[in-house]
């Protein structure tokens, strides 16, 4: 008799772990070593010929990392995973592993600025062509695919406007052209959305965010089929972007509370979004859990919850928006998201300050835009804090 699929919280706690661990510990030990020695020459030969599976050198992996990878595989519903030292390391390694000179990649235009920079500034140096397509414009996407296109990349939900792609439609377009699709699911997490179940080829996460959950580690992961991940791991071995054992341990520790944290993030995000939407000093709120969001229906179909990030526009200019942020007492001003502490930023100043106002507006970054990553504090306290700061603006 087949066992019923276990819930997300049960998998987050137990997946990838042996019941009996070294030294009878309940937690997985940190294997803090760079080199793994062999008992004798015969064992070395058995390893190099593939007859035994074990560690050799820290740049190729470590036991703590393997536990974290398997835990993420089971949460995302994939076959294999590759952990990296950061989310950007994961993305750049995947692109370099999958693309070659003369190939073409398509990326949706609403994306993390460093992803945009890598595609615009680095990939062309290696003879790789890049096209940006308006996020959610499926007709334009279909037209942009050529016989050299190898990969389509998008976030879902996107940063910072939380647009949600129709994954089934995206897959249909890609399959018709025999093109692979990579989704950055950082904002959704495996708790709220599982793109692989829709036929997406690869899912990538900045594990620094919700997966780690405590603003104390850097990590990235890509999850997909064994075939694709095996090729990516080979490239990772060359590039050297492996996560260290202590970082992997912190990720495992963070994942233990993943389910309960995401439930609180989801509740808080929706409560704050609803509050902001009715406030007279707020012009517009971007949150896929609101009926006013353009992708509300598709988000309801694809997502279990909508996360803790809420973006909104204050009814004011650059300076007034900054004053509002400075009056807040609960969230910290910072560039990340997904941790237990609330973080807030004004993208025009935080991430895009070096651009001119015209350059920012051209990619949709308004002076009055705010991105709020709501932590696991009590929602009523967060709302009261927002209320007093908006009154002082």
N, C-alpha and C positions, 0 to 999 in steps of 0.2 A: 504494500500500500504506500503510495507516494505521500511524503510529508507536505503539509500545507506550507506555502511560502511564508517565511517569517517576516515580521514587520521591520520597518526601517530602523527603529531604535534597537531591536534585538540584533539585527545585522551589524549596526554601528558598534555595539558593545562586543560581540563575539566573533564576527566574521574574520577569517584569516588567521585565527589564533588556535594554537594547540591547547588541548585541555591540560596537558602536563608540560610545563615550561621548565627551563633550566633553573636549578637551585630551588624548585618547588615554588617559584614566585607566581603570584596571580597576575602581575603585569609583565609584559614582554621586556626582557632586559635590553639595555643599550649595549650593543657590541662595539665598543670603542677601540677599533684597531684599523690600521691602514693596510696591513698585510696579513694574509692567512697562510699558515705554514702547512707543509705536507709531512706525513709521518715517515714516508720513504719514497724512493723513486717510482715504485710500482703504483702507488696512489696517484702520483703526479701523472703518470702515463694514462691511468684509467680516467683521470679528469680530462686531460687534453684530447683523449679519443672519444669523450662523451659517454663513457660507461657509468660514471657517477656524476651526480650533481652536487656541487658544493661551492664555497666561495674561494676566490683566488686573490683578488686585489680590490681595495676599497673603491676605486673609481668605477668598477663594474657592478657594484652593489654591496649590500650588507643585510644581514638577517632581519634587522629591525625594519628596514625599508621594505623588504618583501612582505612582511605582515601588513604594513600600511597599504601597500599596493593591492593585496588581495581583499582587504576590507573595502577599498574603493571600488574594486571590480564588482563586488557583490552589491554594494549600494547603488551603483550605476546600471547594473544589469549587463555588463560587458563580458568579454572573454579574458582580457588581459589589460594591464595598466603599466605605465612607465612614470615613475616619479622623478622630479627634477628639483633643482635648487631654488627655482622661482617660477612663477607663471610665465613670465616673458621668456625664460630659458626653455620652457616646455614648448611654447609657440614657435620660437625661432628655430629650435632643433627640428621640430616636425616639418616646418616649411623647407628647411635645407635638406632634410632627408627625402622629402617627397618630390621636390622640384629640381629641375636641371636646366641648363642653358637652352634657350629656345622654347621653354614651356611658358604657360600663361596661367595666372591665378586671378580670381575675382574675389574682392572683399567688399562687404557692405559698408557704405560710407559713414554710418554712425558706429563708431568703435573707439576703443581705448587709444589714446593719442600715441602711445609707444608702439602699438601694433601698426598704426598708420605710418609712423616714422620708419619702422623697419621695412614695410612694404614699399614705401616711396624712395627711401635713401639707400637701402642695402641690397634688396633683391635685384634691382636693375644693374648693379655692379657685376652680377653673375649671369647676365644675359637673360633674366627672367622678367617677362612683361607682367604688369599689374594693371588691372582695371578696377575702378571704384564704381559701384552701382548703388543707386538710391535704395536705402533699406526698405524692404517690402514691395519694391516695384518688380514684380515677377516677370512682366513682359519685357522690361529693360534687361533683366537678368538673362532671360532666354535669348535675347538678341545679342548679348555680350559674349556668349559662349562661342568659342571657335574650336577648330580641330586641334589646337594646341593647348586648350584649357585642361588643366589637370585637377584643379581644386577650387572649391567655393568655400569662402570663410564668412561666418557671421556670428555675432553675439545674439543671444535670445534668452531673456530680455537684454536690450541694448543699454549702453552707457552713453549719456545720462538720462535719456528720455523713456527708457523702459519699454521700447517697442518690442512686440512679440511676433516672431515669424510663424507662418503656417508651415509647420515642418513637413506635413504630408505633401503639400504642394511643392515645397522646395525639393523634396526627394524625387517627386515625379519628373521635374524639370531636369535634375541632375542625372537621373537614370536614363532619360531619353537621349542624353549626350554622352553617357558612360563617363561621368565626371564624379569624383569623390567630393564629399561634403564634410566640413569640420564646423562644429558649433561650439562656441565659448559659452558654457553654461554656468559661469561663475555666479551671476546674479540669481539664477534659479536654484542651483544646487541639485544634487540627485534626489533630495527630499521632495522638491516641488515639481520637477520635470525630468524626464528620462528620454532624451533625444534618440538614443540608440534603438528604442522600441518603435520608433517611427521610420527606421531605416537609415538614419544618419550614420556615417561611417566612423567618425571620430568625435569624441567630446573632450574638451579641454577645460580645466579649472585652474584658477589661481587658488591653490589650497591655503594660501596666506589668509584668505578671507573667511567665509563661513565654515569651511571644512576644518580648519584649525580652530577658528572661533574665538581666540583669546588675544589677538594682536601681539603674539610673541614668537612667531616663526615665519620663515619664508619658504614656500614650496609651490610647485606646480605639478599637475598630473595630466596625462592624456590617456583615454580609455577607448578601447575598440576591439577589433578582432585580433586573434593571436598572430595572424599573418602580418597585418599592418604594424602592430605594436612590436613584433620581433624585429622588423626592419628599422623601426625608430630607435629601439634599444641599442642595436648595433651602431647606429649613428651617435647615440648618446655616449657609448663607450669611447668613441673617438673624440667627441667634443668635450667630455668630462664634466657635464652639468649635473652630476648626481647629487641627491640630497644626502646630508651627513647623518650618521646614526642618531645623534641627539635631536636633530630636526624631525626625523622620522618618528622618534619616540613622542615628541610633543604633538605631532599630528595624530598619532594613535590616541594619545590622552585626550585631545580635543574632540575626536570623533566619538568618544564614549558618550558624550552628552549632546551629540549632533541632533538627534530627534527632538529632544525637549527644548533645545535652544531654538530650532527652526519653528516649532510651534509658537514660541513666544515672539520671535521675530515677525512671523506672519500676523499674529494678533496685533502687535504694536504697529506694524506698517499700515495695516488697514485702518486702525483707529486713528492714527495721526493723519493719514491721507483724507479720511472723511472729515476730520476737524478742519484741516487746512482748506478743503474745498468750499466750506461754507463761510470762511473768514473774509471780511470785507477788504483786508489789506493784502490778500493773495489773489493774483490775477488768474493763475492756472496751476493745476496740480497734475503731475504725470505719475500714474500708478495703475498697473494693469488690473488691479482689483476693484477699480471704480468704473461704473457704467459709462462715465464720460470719456474713458480712455478709448482711442480708436480701435484697439485690439482686445477689448474686453471679452468679446465672445470667444475668440480663438484662445485667449488666455484661460478662460474657464474650462474649455475643452481639454487643453493640454497640461494645465498646471494644477497641482494639488493645493497650493497656496501661492502667495505673490511676493513673499520676502519682506525684508526690512528696509529697503531703499525706497525713499520717496523723493522725487525731484519736483520742484515748484518754482514759480516766478512770483517774486514780491512786487507789490505795486509801488515801485520806487526806482531810483537810479542806482548806479554802482555804489556810491557812498552810503546811501540809505540802506541798501542791502547789507553792506559791511557793518553798519551800526547795529542792525537787527541781530546779526550773527554775534557781534561782540557782547550784546546784552544777555545772551543765553548762558545759563549756569550749569546745565547738565552735559550737553555734548561738547567734546573737545574739537578744536579745529584741526583737521588732519586729512590726508589724501586717500586713506584706505576705506574699507567697509567690511561688514560681516562679523565684527567682533562683538563681545558682550557689552563693551562700552559704546555709547553713541558717538558718532563722528559726523561733523558737518563741514561742508566746504562751499565756497563760491568759485565755481570753475574758472570764471574770467580772471580771477586773481591767483587761484591755487595752481591750476595745471596749464593755463593758457596765457599767463601774464606777459610772456615775452612776445606774443602776437600783438599786432595792432587791433584796434576795435573792429575795423573792417574785416580783417582776416578771421577774427573770432566769429563775427556774425555770419560769415560765409559758410562756416561749418556748424552753425546753429547754436553757438555759445553766446547767450545774451548776458548783458551786465547784471541783470536782476535774477539770473538763474541760481538756484541753490540745490545742492544734492545732499540729502540728509540720510545717513545710514543709522537707523534706529537700533539700538542695542536691546538688551533684555531687561532694562529698567521698567518700573511700573508705568504703564501708558498714561495714567492720569497725571503723574508727575511731569512726564515729558510734555504733555499738552499744556499744563499750567505754565511750564517754563516758556514754551512757544508763545503763549498768550501774553505773558508779561513783557517779553522781548518785542512783540509786534506792537504793543501799546506804547512802548518807549521809542519806537522807530521814528 
